[in-house]
Amino acid sequence: MFRYPVMKTLCLLFSLTLLTASAADKPYDESANAKRDIQQALATAANKPVVVVFGANWCPDCLVLDRSMNEGASAKLLKQDFKIVKVDVGRQDKNVELAASYGVHVTNGIPAVVILSPKSEIIYATKDAELSKARSMGDDGIYQFFKRATASIKKQE
């Protein structure tokens, strides 16, 4: 007698869980205006450098990097001292010229990162696909990468 409403409710809950999980698993907004997002981040950075991450939702290394930046050892370092913008590069056929304008060639591998000063000057950029093996780097390797990058920024100040 209660089978149908219970099953219907369970199916609805399962569907909502899948939708929520899939949205959370997609850190790169595929419909975003990347240039505008970067400009807004620079305008609101309050003297913080801006980290621009070029990646894609299909890329396992991009997802590992994103998770590490949000939950791992790098999270506190980045959230405290940087403004972060994620730029979708599709199948390496979107925002490629934008990445190249910062000296980042996404065809060498993603994820790729550029760090900009609040005045839009390039402080640091991955040139050799340093993060394209984020899965094998693990959380500590990613943290060490950002620690080195931020140390080079402090030397420039």
Secondary structure, 3 states (H helix, E strand, C coil): CCHHHHHHHHHHHHHHHHHHHHHHCCCCCCCCCHHHHHHHHHHCCCCCCEEEEEECCCCHHHHHHHHHHHHCHHHHHHHHHCEEEEEECCCCCCCHHHHHHCCCCHHHCCCEEEEECCCCCEEEECCCCCCCCHHHHHHHHHHHHHHHHHHHHHHHC
